[in-house]
Amino acid sequence: MTTSAPAVSVAAALAQARAAGLDRIDRDLLLAELLQRTRSWLLIHDDHVLSADEARRWSDWCTRRAAGVPVAYLTGRHGFHGLELQVTPDVLDPRPDTETLVDWALDLLRHHPAPSPAVVDLGTGSGAIALAIQHRHAAARVTAVDRSAAALAVARHNGKRLGLAVDWRCGSWFAPLAGERVDLIVSNPPYIRADDPHLVNLRHEPIEALVSGPDGLDDLRVLVDGAPAHLHDGGWLLLEHGHDQADAVAALFAASGWQAIGHRQDLGGHRRCTGARWQHRQT
């Protein structure tokens, strides 16, 4: 004789997640997603009983989240700058701080003299930055580049589902842009030091999208050095970087002759983005 598994109510499921070490926001978001309900619904219906399949999935989600798997990888989606994006382990989980980069880009585009400014997002991952810019500034001609074919497949899917026409290209940094110049280049490149102890907390995300050499600046150097060949006169390069790298990135810009070097702060008040304008020298 077999006995059925005990029924799991909403209240019991939340208690199970709490015992596993999940914080409240994660518990509520994940269970609401699993049941396709709102967080307020959970409060009112804490006696609702999960199906056997839901209970099994919930146990798996709790275990994986407790092991550090991002919420977005469990739910398969993440909100970014008003858009809902598909997210898989092939791409970074979009961070709210990256919206700072998008906001800066949009500020520049609103005052750009060209009716259809050309924009490139390098290392696009899920397509978050490129799609947010295209969504908020429909006149822009946005191109997005990533060297990972798997990441680019996620980005393409997001673009198609959202109905946003971005030109997706596969390749490393500037390689797919040979012979082209644009008005604005944006990038959230890898910028973590190879020996950074915090990498253990990011072990479920693609390492190649996180680490950039001994000081975390290898890819940032490539972007600062390579961008002038692909910018129109007066074009801008905007870069996201680590919370303590603003001065180092500004120094890279200064050493290469960039102008109007500036910063933007993230939600925590850190200088998260650094950008500059390129002026072609007259001969």
N, C-alpha and C positions, 0 to 999 in steps of 0.2 A: 504493500500500500504506500502510495506516495502522498506527500503533503505539499500543498501549494505554498508558495512564498507568501509571507505576511504582506497585507496591503500596506502601501506607502502613501500617506497623505501628503499634501503640500507642506503642512507644518513639519511632518517627519522628514521630508526630503530636505527642507531647509536646515533642520537640526543635523542631519547627516552631513551636509556640506559644511556647517559650522564646526562639527567635530573633526572634519578633514582639514581644517585650517583655512577655508576660504573666507574672505572678508565679505561684508554684507552686500556691497554693491555687486560683486561677482556672483554671489548666491542668487540674488534677485534677478539680475540680468540673464543668467544662464537658465534658471528655471522658467522664467517668462518666455524665453526663446524656445525652450524645449516644448512647452505646452501651447505655444503660439497665443499667449495672453499678455496682458499688460502687468506691470509690477503692482499697480493698485488692485488689480483683480486677485492677485495672490493674497493680499491682505484680507480681502472679503471672503475668499473661498479657501481658507487654510485647511478645511476638512475634505476638500476634493481629493479623490483617490487616483493616483497615477495608474495607467495600464501597466501590465507586466513588461511590455516593451519599453515604455517610458521609464519605468523604474530601473531597468537594465542600462539604458542609455544614460540615465542620471548618475548611476553609480560609476560608470565609465568616465563621464565628464568630470565628476568630483575628483576621481583618482588622477586624471590627466592634468586638471587645473592645479591640483595640489603639487604636482611634479613640475609646474612652471609653464605648461603649455598655454600660450596666450588665449584669452577668451575668443578673439576673432578666429583663431584656427579651429575652435570647437564649433562655433556657430556658422563659420564660413562667410561671415560678412562683417563690415565695420563702417561706421559713418565717418565721413570726412568732408568738411567744408560744405555741408548740406547735401552731399551725395552718399548713397549707400553702395559700397564697393564689395565685390567678391574678394575674399582674402584666403590664400592657401599657404602652406609652408614653403612654397617656392618664392614668396615675396615677404618683405618686411610688413609687420603689422603697423599701419599708418598711425603716427603719433599726433596728438593735438598740437604740439609745438610746431610741427611742420606747416600748419596753417599760417604761421607767421610769414613763411617764405611766400606762400600764395598771396597773402594780403599785400605784401610789398610789391610783388610782380603786378598785381592788379592796380595798385596806386600808380605805378609807372605807365601802364598801358592806358589808363584813363586820360593821361595828359600827353600821350604820344601823338605826334603830328600825322603819322601814316594812318590811312583809313583801315588798313588790314595789316597790322604789325605782325612780323614773323617771330615766333617764339619756339625755343627748343628746351625740352626737359631731358636732361641727361641722367641715366640710371633710373628710369621711370618706375621700375618695380610693378606695383599694382596699377599704375597709371594715375595715382591719386592727384599729384600736382598738375600734370598735364590736363586731366579731365576737369579739375576744379577751375583752372584758368579758362579752358574752352567754354565751360558752363557759364562762368561769370562774365566773360568778355567774348561774346559770340563772333565778333568781327575778326578776332585773332586767328592766324593760321598756325596751328600748333603741331609740332613734330615731337615725337617722344622716342628715345633711344634706350635700349638695354642690351647687354651682351648675353643675357640669359634668355634662351628661346622659351623656356618654361614660364619665366616671369612675364615675358611679352605676350604669351598666350592668355595669361590671366588679364593683363591690361587690355588686350584686344576685346576679350569677352566683356569686360566692364564697359568699354566704349560702345560696343554694339548694343548692349542691354540698355544703356543710358541714352542712346541715340546721339552721341557726340562724335563728330568726325575729326579724329586725330590721326595724323600720319605716323604709323608705328614702324620703327626700323630696328633691325637687329644688328648689333655690332658694339665694339668697345669705344666708348666716349665719342670722339670726333670722327672716327673712321667712316660712319655712314653719311657724313656731311661734307665729303670732299668737294671742294670748289664752291660751296654755298656760304652765303653770309645772311645773318638774321639780325633782328633788332634787340632781342633779349634771350639770354641763356640762363636757365635756372637749374639747380641741382641739389639734391640731398645725397651726397656721395658717402661711401664708407669713411669714417673718421675716428674709429676707436683704435687705440694702441694695441698691438698684438699681445702685450702682456697685461692688459687691463684686467684686474680681478673681477670686475663686474660682468665680464663675458659669460661667466657661469650662469648668470640669470637670464642670458639671451640664447642659451644653447639650443633652443627649439627653432630659432630663426636662421635664415641662410647666412653662414659665416662670411661668404664673399661679399655680402652687402653691408657688412659691419666693420671689418678690420682693414686698416690701411697702413701697414708698415710699423716700424718701431715707435714712431711718434704720432701716428694717426693722421699724418699730413700728406702721405704719398699721393693719393688721388686728388686732393685739393691742389697740390702743386701742378699736377697734370692739367687740371682745369684752368687754373690761373694762367699758366704758360701757353696753353693751346687755344684759349677762347679768342684772342685778338684776331686770329686768322679767319674767324667765322662770324665776326661782328661787323655790322655797318658802322660808319663813323658815328660816335656818340652812343653806341650800343652798350648795354649793361650785362654784367654777370652777377647773379645773386646766388650765394652759397649758404646752405645750412651746415653747421658744424657743432662740435661739442661745446658744453656750457663754459669751458675754460680755455677755448681756443681762439677767441675773437682777436686778441692782439697778435697772435701768431699768423692768422690768416690775413689780417690787415697788413702785416709786414710783408707777406708774399705779394700782395697787390702793389704795395709801395715799391718794392724792389724791381717789379716788372714795368713800372711806369704808368700804372692806372691812376685815374683821377676820381675825385668826389667819393673817396672811400668812406663808407658809413656802416652802421649796424642797426639791427632791429632786435628788440627784446621778446623773449617767449613769455608764456603765461606765468612763469615763476620769476620773471624779472631778470633773467640771464640774457646776455648778448648772444643769441642763438644763431643769428644770420649776419653775414658780412657781404657787402656788395660794392661794386665800383663801376665807373664808366670808362670806356676805352675811346680815346681820341687818336685817330691815325695821324702820325706825324707828316707834316708837309715837307716835300723834298724840293 
